[in-house]
Amino acid sequence: MKTPYTAVLAAAAVVVVLLLAEAELSTAVTCSPTELSPCVSAITTSSPPSRLCCSKIKEQKPCLCQYLGNPNLKKFVNTPNARKVASTCGTPFPKC
């Protein structure tokens, strides 16, 4: 009888670990285009992106498709320089 109880306990522990890992992976990102303000000079003047810019691009990556869907933001986000900055920062530009 100990084997089924141990197996159930082990399975429950695995489920808890998986749920905790999933919760950590799905931390919500607040989509705010103003978070990309450290990248303005890199995008508009072709200067190298700062570390802060790169961290913000990586942070906002899940939001880029949303920004591309907004006509007011698309002009800023969907430019060759913006793509170059994202690439330089090691963040592949999304295909939306």
N, C-alpha and C positions, 0 to 999 in steps of 0.2 A: 503493500500500500504506500510505502514511502516514495517509490518511483513516480507514480502519477502526481503526487503532491509536489515533489521536487520539479517535475517537468512543467507543471502549471506555474509554479513560482518562477522558474527560469524563463518561461515564455512571457510572463507578466513583466519581468525585469527587462527583457528585450523590447517589449512594446513601449515601456516607459522611456527607455534610452532613445528609441526611434522617435517618439513624440517630442522629446526634449531637443533632439538634433533638428527635427523639422521646424520646431518653433524658433530655433536659433537661425536657421537658414531663411525663414520667411519673415525676417524683421522688416516691418513696413518702412518704405521710403516715402517721405513726404515730397511729392512732386511740386517743386517750386522753381520756375525758371530763374528767379533771382539768385538761386544757389550757384548758378553758372557765371555770375558776375566776375569772379576772378579770372575768367577766360576771355573776357571782352577784348583786351588788348592783343592777346595771342590770335584771336579770330579775325579781328579787324585790321591788324597791322602785320600779320605773319611773323610776329616775334615768337620766340620759343615759349611754350607754356610753362607756368610756374608749377611747383609741387602742389600748391593749393589748388590750382586749376585742375591738374590731373586727378587729385583726390575727389574733387567735386564732380568731374565728368564720370569717374567710376561710380560714385555714389548715385548720381542721377541717371545712369545708363538705363535702368528700367523705365524711366520716364521719357526717353528720347522719342519713342514712337508717338507718344501723346503730344509732345511738342511739335513733331513733324505734321501732325494732323491739325494743328492750329495755324491758320493762315498768317496770323501776326507773328508767330514764333518761327514758322517754317523758313522765312526769309533769312533769319539769323542762324538757325541750326543747320539748314540744308545748303551749306556753302562749301566750296572746295577747301577753304581755310579751316572751317569747323571740322571737316572730315580729317584734314591733316593733323589738327590738334588732337583729335580723338586717337588717331593712329599713333602719333608721337607718344601719347600717354599710355599706349598699350590697351586701349579700349576699342574693340572692333565696332564699327558703326553698324547699327541694327538694320536689318532688312524688314521693313514693316509692310 
